[in-house]
């Protein structure tokens, strides 16, 4: 495989990861705003854990 092809593949992978993490962070912000005040911390922590796990999974692929 040529160097140029590997570089293009890496950039495409990074772009997909960036889009996925951006969508997940937007969902995290929306979930924090949608939850009543006393429970927002629990939901925020759970959503943050999901964002981190999905980010790790995407980077490993």
C-alpha positions in Angstrom: 0.0 0.0 0.0 1.4 3.4 -0.9 2.2 6.1 1.6 -0.4 8.4 0.2 -3.1 5.8 0.5 -2.2 5.1 4.1 -2.3 8.8 4.9 -5.7 9.2 3.3 -7.1 6.3 5.2 -5.7 7.7 8.5 -7.3 11.1 7.8 -10.6 9.5 7.0 -10.5 7.5 10.2 -9.7 10.6 12.3 -12.5 12.5 10.6 -15.0 9.8 11.5 -13.8 9.7 15.1 -14.1 13.4 15.3 -17.7 13.4 14.0 -18.7 10.6 16.3 -17.2 12.2 19.4 -18.8 15.5 18.4 -22.2 13.9 18.1 -21.8 12.2 21.4 -20.7 15.4 23.2 -23.8 17.1 21.8 -26.0 14.3 23.1 -24.2 14.7 26.5 -25.0 18.4 26.6 -28.6 17.8 25.6 -29.1 15.1 28.2 -27.7 17.3 30.9 -30.1 20.1 29.9 -33.1 17.7 29.7 -32.8 16.2 33.2 -34.2 17.9 36.3 -31.6 19.6 38.5 -31.3 17.0 41.3 -30.4 14.2 39.0 -28.3 16.0 36.4 -25.0 14.9 38.0 -25.8 11.2 37.8 -27.0 11.4 34.2 -24.0 13.6 33.3 -21.5 11.1 34.7 -23.2 8.2 33.0 -23.3 10.0 29.7 -19.6 11.0 30.1 -18.7 7.4 30.7 -20.5 6.4 27.5 -18.7 9.1 25.6 -15.3 7.9 26.8 -16.0 4.3 26.1 -17.3 5.0 22.6 -14.3 7.2 21.9 -11.9 4.5 23.0 -13.7 1.9 20.9 -13.5 4.1 17.8 -9.9 4.8 18.3 -9.0 1.1 18.7 -10.7 0.3 15.4 
